[in-house]
Amino acid sequence: MSTLELSRPGLSEQLTRRERVVLSNLTEDVTLEEIASRLFVTRNTVKSQVRSVYRKLGVSTRADAVACAHAFGLR
């Protein structure tokens, strides 16, 4: 078990349903605009949700967020 897993119990419960949807879209090679189009929201809404996901995961890059998603089985 990694240090991250020990320090973040119940992570999937900390993320809202929409944040989990946005995080799953981050695993693909798409822009924030493309994600926004898929979810029928504005780019700024997605940008805000991504910032919230990063904050909750304690990361600062898309690659780190995707790695956390995979580590916790959030895809």
C-alpha positions as CSV (number, residue, x, y, z in Angstrom):
1,M,0.0,0.0,0.0
2,S,1.4,3.4,-1.0
3,T,1.8,6.4,1.3
4,L,-0.9,8.2,-0.7
5,E,-3.3,5.4,-0.1
6,L,-2.7,5.5,3.6
7,S,-3.1,9.3,3.8
8,R,-6.3,9.5,1.7
9,P,-8.9,7.0,3.1
10,G,-12.3,7.4,1.5
11,L,-11.1,9.6,-1.3
12,S,-13.8,8.6,-3.6
13,E,-16.3,9.9,-1.1
14,Q,-14.5,13.2,-0.9
15,L,-15.0,13.9,-4.6
16,T,-18.5,14.8,-5.9
17,R,-20.1,12.8,-8.6
18,R,-19.3,15.5,-11.1
19,E,-15.7,15.8,-10.0
20,R,-15.3,12.0,-10.5
21,V,-16.8,12.4,-14.0
22,V,-14.4,15.2,-14.8
23,L,-11.5,13.2,-13.4
24,S,-12.4,10.3,-15.6
25,N,-12.3,12.6,-18.6
26,L,-8.9,13.8,-17.7
27,T,-7.5,10.3,-18.3
28,E,-8.2,10.9,-22.0
29,D,-6.1,13.1,-24.3
30,V,-8.8,15.8,-24.5
31,T,-8.8,19.5,-23.8
32,L,-10.9,21.2,-21.1
33,E,-13.1,22.7,-23.9
34,E,-13.8,19.2,-25.2
35,I,-14.7,18.0,-21.8
36,A,-17.0,20.9,-21.3
37,S,-18.7,20.2,-24.6
38,R,-19.2,16.6,-23.6
39,L,-20.7,17.6,-20.3
40,F,-22.8,20.5,-21.7
41,V,-21.1,23.1,-19.4
42,T,-18.7,25.9,-20.0
43,R,-14.9,25.6,-20.0
44,N,-14.7,27.7,-16.9
45,T,-17.0,25.3,-15.1
46,V,-14.7,22.4,-16.0
47,K,-11.7,24.4,-15.0
48,S,-13.2,25.1,-11.6
49,Q,-14.0,21.5,-11.1
50,V,-10.5,20.4,-12.1
51,R,-9.0,22.9,-9.6
52,S,-11.3,21.4,-6.9
53,V,-10.2,17.8,-7.9
54,Y,-6.5,18.8,-7.7
55,R,-7.0,20.4,-4.3
56,K,-8.8,17.4,-2.9
57,L,-6.2,15.0,-4.3
58,G,-3.3,17.2,-3.2
59,V,-1.8,17.4,-6.7
60,S,-1.0,20.2,-9.1
61,T,-0.8,18.5,-12.5
62,R,-3.1,16.5,-14.7
63,A,-0.7,13.6,-14.8
64,D,-0.6,13.4,-11.0
65,A,-4.4,13.6,-10.9
66,V,-4.7,10.7,-13.4
67,A,-2.1,8.7,-11.4
68,C,-4.2,9.2,-8.2
69,A,-7.4,8.2,-10.1
70,H,-5.7,4.9,-11.2
71,A,-4.3,4.3,-7.7
72,F,-7.7,4.6,-6.1
73,G,-9.5,2.8,-8.9
74,L,-11.4,6.0,-9.9
75,R,-11.6,5.9,-13.7
